[in-house]
Amino acid sequence: MKRYFYSILAASALVLGACGGSTETNETVETSNSSSEAAENLSGNINFYTSQPDSDAGELVKAFNEQYPDVNVEIFRSGTEEVISKIQAEKQAGEIQADVLLVADAVTFESLKEQELLLAYQSPEHDQIPAEFVDEDYMYAGTKVMASVLAVNTNAVSELPNSWQVLAGADASDQGIMPSPLYSGAAAYNVGVLSRQDAFGWEFFEKLRDNNLTVVQGNGGVLQAVAAGEKTYGMVVDFIVARAKAEGSPIDLVYPEEGVPVITEPIGILSNTKNEAAAKAFVDFVLSEEGQTMSSELGYTPIREGVAAPEGLKAITDMKVVSHDIKELLKTRDEDKQRFIEILGE
């Protein structure tokens, strides 16, 4: 596991390198001037790199192709950290293959922005996205609202808890589980945010270690363990818990009273895209009312104003959100991962 960590750490260091490592700059913000004629003429290939579940990424591409049937979209899907490692390996090899990127959190996009690997694009759909979720230089924009919540196996408890502290309590001894920040972008963000909250700090993670909390690769592994009754409590993104509950699994989700970290799964275009027009159309579709409605139907809380959250999930206006400065989280991400490893041993 340590070997895996240091390979990820090395790749992350490349992301955080000097901006001079890039041969391109993006001083001009591109805006959309697409017409129906231009849309009809869109064709060619784009490579879509994402950390979304395979099925959801497939549904997104399928819906996009209903509007743009002549654009072939190739999907590469993995955890956020592995997706970024792939991009960095391609950069080192001389050519990034990705055209469009959609992964967990803004910190990851800030790292790419620092190396000038993103194309500035002001989508006409940005007007319907809350301003705080659109990068000030239009390098990326959030696509959904995903809170990390407490998942609970309802067969194992008589009453749902209301605090994250249950993970450190006697009831959760050997019964807690969370995803690894070495694989999951959401988990990396959560560790960075919670370790800087007065109510938690690194002491909270030390308590989780003392309580024999299990760390697994991704959010899917957490969900599976809690839904199967192998674990009672899990820290996991909200939408997959709501989806499993709706499908009949003995699981429920709690938005703890201390607040929840929130990621927005931003989307952006790589600066060396070979099909800029199609890449922009893809971004526009994801942020459009149709794209956001489809996102809600898939079980995500949409980020676009006026599109309702799916049943079982809270809108961001109904959440107590805990957060921290994105630029500081970017600077300390590798240190945070190292500290996590030292404490949890995974």
C-alpha positions, -999 to 999 in steps of 0.1 A, spaced: 0 0 0 29 24 8 43 17 -27 10 26 -42 9 58 -21 43 70 -32 35 64 -68 4 86 -64 24 111 -45 50 114 -72 22 119 -98 6 146 -76 39 164 -73 40 167 -111 5 183 -110 17 208 -85 49 217 -105 57 251 -119 35 265 -145 65 268 -168 61 230 -175 33 238 -199 39 251 -234 5 266 -238 -13 295 -220 -49 304 -219 -52 342 -216 -83 345 -237 -116 332 -225 -134 313 -252 -172 318 -254 -198 298 -272 -212 311 -305 -227 279 -316 -256 278 -340 -279 250 -351 -259 247 -382 -226 244 -362 -243 218 -340 -253 197 -370 -217 198 -382 -201 186 -350 -182 153 -355 -150 136 -347 -137 121 -315 -133 133 -279 -118 114 -250 -138 118 -218 -119 111 -185 -141 108 -154 -144 93 -119 -182 89 -123 -195 53 -121 -193 35 -154 -231 33 -159 -236 70 -152 -209 81 -175 -224 58 -202 -258 73 -197 -244 108 -200 -226 100 -232 -257 83 -246 -278 114 -240 -252 136 -255 -250 115 -286 -288 119 -291 -280 155 -299 -246 150 -315 -247 116 -331 -215 122 -352 -193 128 -321 -176 96 -309 -170 98 -271 -144 74 -257 -146 70 -219 -118 64 -194 -131 58 -159 -113 53 -126 -109 70 -92 -100 107 -93 -64 101 -82 -58 74 -108 -74 96 -136 -50 124 -127 -21 100 -126 -30 89 -161 -31 125 -173 3 133 -158 18 101 -173 5 112 -207 19 147 -202 53 132 -194 50 111 -225 45 142 -246 8 143 -253 -23 143 -231 -51 122 -247 -80 136 -226 -103 163 -241 -128 166 -213 -123 159 -176 -150 154 -150 -137 143 -116 -145 147 -79 -134 181 -66 -122 217 -73 -89 211 -56 -79 186 -83 -89 212 -110 -69 239 -93 -38 218 -96 -43 214 -133 -51 251 -136 -18 259 -120 0 241 -147 -21 257 -174 -34 224 -186 -70 236 -189 -88 257 -216 -107 288 -205 -142 285 -217 -172 306 -206 -202 284 -213 -236 301 -219 -249 276 -193 -228 293 -166 -255 319 -161 -277 292 -144 -249 278 -122 -243 295 -88 -213 318 -92 -193 302 -64 -192 269 -83 -178 284 -115 -140 291 -116 -133 328 -118 -112 322 -149 -137 298 -165 -114 269 -164 -140 246 -148 -174 245 -133 -193 222 -109 -217 197 -124 -236 185 -93 -237 187 -55 -223 157 -37 -222 157 1 -202 131 21 -227 117 47 -229 90 73 -243 57 58 -259 34 84 -270 -2 81 -306 -1 94 -306 -37 105 -278 -31 129 -292 0 148 -324 8 165 -320 46 160 -301 66 135 -272 87 149 -269 124 142 -232 130 145 -199 120 128 -186 112 163 -205 79 162 -176 66 141 -153 72 171 -177 57 197 -180 23 212 -209 13 189 -186 16 159 -157 -4 172 -146 -25 142 -178 -13 125 -167 19 107 -154 22 71 -144 50 48 -127 54 13 -90 61 9 -79 96 0 -52 79 -22 -79 68 -46 -111 89 -40 -110 126 -47 -140 130 -24 -122 113 4 -90 134 -1 -112 166 0 -130 153 32 -97 146 50 -84 181 41 -116 198 53 -123 178 84 -87 179 97 -90 217 97 -123 219 116 -121 227 153 -147 200 159 -125 173 143 -88 179 135 -63 151 131 -74 139 166 -106 127 150 -87 105 126 -66 91 155 -98 82 173 -110 64 141 -77 45 140 -81 35 177 -117 23 168 -103 0 141 -120 19 112 -114 1 79 -101 21 48 -110 7 14 -102 20 -21 -134 38 -31 -169 49 -21 -184 18 -38 -165 -4 -14 -179 15 15 -215 13 3 -212 -24 -4 -198 -32 31 -225 -12 49 -254 -24 27 -243 -61 32 -241 -57 70 -203 -62 71 -200 -28 86 -226 -6 104 -213 29 96 -196 44 67 -184 78 54 -195 80 18 -210 103 -9 -247 107 -5 -261 98 -39 -250 62 -38 -266 56 -4 -299 71 -15 -298 50 -47 -292 18 -27 -319 27 -2 -344 32 -31 -335 -2 -45 -343 -18 -12 -310 -22 6 -311 -20 45 -293 13 45 -300 50 52 -281 82 51 -276 109 77 -264 145 72 -246 149 105 -253 179 127 -217 192 125 -221 197 88 -210 179 56 -181 184 32 -194 190 -3 -178 184 -37 -192 194 -71 -176 171 -96 -163 199 -119 -160 196 -156 -133 212 -177 -116 210 -211 -79 202 -215 -59 229 -232 -45 206 -259 -79 192 -271 -80 183 -307 -117 188 -310 -125 220 -292 -159 225 -307 -171 190 -296 -155 194 -262 -173 227 -256 -206 211 -268 -201 183 -243 -196 208 -214 -226 228 -225 -247 196 -225 -237 185 -190 -246 220 -176 -277 224 -196 -312 220 -182 -315 187 -201 -282 174 -188 -289 185 -152 -324 169 -153 -308 137 -164 -283 140 -136 -312 143 -111 -329 113 -127 -297 93 -121 -299 103 -85 -276 133 -81 -284 166 -67 -281 190 -97 -260 221 -95 -281 241 -119 -306 265 -104 -343 255 -110 -336 217 -113 -349 198 -82 -329 174 -62 -340 137 -64 -360 122 -37 -340 113 -6 -313 139 -11 -310 175 2 -305 205 -19 -274 225 -10 -296 252 4 -308 227 30 -273 214 40 -250 227 66 -217 227 47 -182 226 61 -154 237 39 -119 252 37 -99 274 14 -94 255 -19 -59 270 -26 -47 259 8 -61 224 4 -43 222 -29 -9 232 -13 -13 207 15 -30 178 -3 1 156 -4 9 164 32 -26 155 42 -24 122 24 9 114 41 -5 123 75 -36 101 69 -13 72 60 7 77 91 -24 76 113 -46 50 96 -18 28 82 -35 24 48 
